[in-house]
Amino acid sequence: MSIHPIMQKLAEKFQRTDLPDFAPGDTIRVQVKIKEGDKERLQAFEGMVIATRKGPQGSFTVRKMSFGQGVERIFPYNSKVVDKIEKVRSYQVRRSKLFYLRGLRGKAARLREVERKIERPAAAKA
């Protein structure tokens, strides 16, 4: 299914270029803007990317364990709520959707770590 040319130009206008490349199996730290009253602060959400959706309105799902409870959060790529994304480490996976990790706990949920080049976005280099 193709997208209308006008909608495509509009989507390109709002496309973010400051986010690093990451894939399912990577552990990332997402700095999320939290608004409390009239103040705004950053809160880190660190976890493993278990799914990504590409396209003009793509998103990615991050899963973390918090006090023994699994917490998942879906972030749109072009959201203004996402301030910054840092790639912490990478793991070797052979699937694009890691939903099987939902049923695993402790040592059973371990993955093999691999050394990948961590690229900094162009804005961070300057």
N, C-alpha and C positions, 0 to 999 in steps of 0.2 A: 504494500500500500504506500503510495507516494504522498508527499505532503504538498499542499498548495504553495506556489512560489512566494506569495506574500507572507504566509505563515512561516515559511522557511527563513526569509530575511529577518522577520521579527525574532525567531528563535536564535538565530546567529547573533543578533544584537545583545541578547541577554546571556549568551554562552560564557561561562567562566573559563579563564585560561590559567589561573593561578593555582589550580589544584594539581598535586603530583599524580603520577600514574600509579595505580594500585590494582590488584586483582584479588579474586577470592583466595583465601588462605593467608592473606597479609594481615598483620596486626597493625591497626592504625589508631591514632589519637585524634579525635575530632574535637576542635574547640567550638563549642556551641554558645551562641549569644542567648543569655537568659535575661528576661526583662522582669524586674521586681519593682512595681510601682512606677516611679519615674527614673529609676536607676537601671543601668544595664551592666552586666558582668559576663565573664567568660567561664564556662564550665567544661572540663575535659570529659569526654566519653571515650574510653579506650577499650577496644575489643577487636575481635576477628571479623573480617569481611566474609560473610557467608553467601552473599548473592549480589549480583549487579544487574541492572537493566540499562541497556544502551538506548540511544535515540535522543530526540530533541527534549524529551521530558524524562530523562533517565534518572535512576536512583540507585542507591546501594544500601544494603542491610548490614548492620554491625551488631554482633552478639557478644555480650560479656557476662561473667558470673559475678553476682553481687550478693554476698552473704549466703552463698549456696543456692541462690535462685537465679535462673537464666533470664537475662534482660536483653531484648532485641529492640533496635531502633532503626527506622527507615529514614534516610536522609535523601532529599532530592539533590542532584548535582548542582543545580543552579540556584539553590536556596540562599537567601540572605541571612538565614539563621546560622549557617555554617561559616565561621570566621576563617578557620585554618585547618588543614589536615596534615598530620605528620605521619610518615611511615616508620613504624617502630622496628618490625622484623618481618621476615617472609618465611613461609612454610611451603613445602612441596605438596601440591594437591593435583589430582588428575580429573577433577570434576569442576564444573562452573558453578554448581549450586551445592553448598555444603550443609544441607538441611539434616543430614544424618548425624551431625554433631549435637543436635538437640537432644538426642536420646543417650548420649554418652556422658559419663561423669569421670572426674579424676584422671588417672593415668590412661584410661581407655580413650580419652579425648585428645591424647598427644598426637602431634604431627611432626614430621621430620623437617627441621629447620634448614634452609638453604641460604647461601650468601648471594644476595642480589644487590646490584648497584642502586643506592638510594639517591634518586635525583631530586635536587631542590628546584622549586619553581623559579622562573626567571625573575620574579619580583624579589625573592629572598636573596638572590645572588648579588643584586645591586646594593 
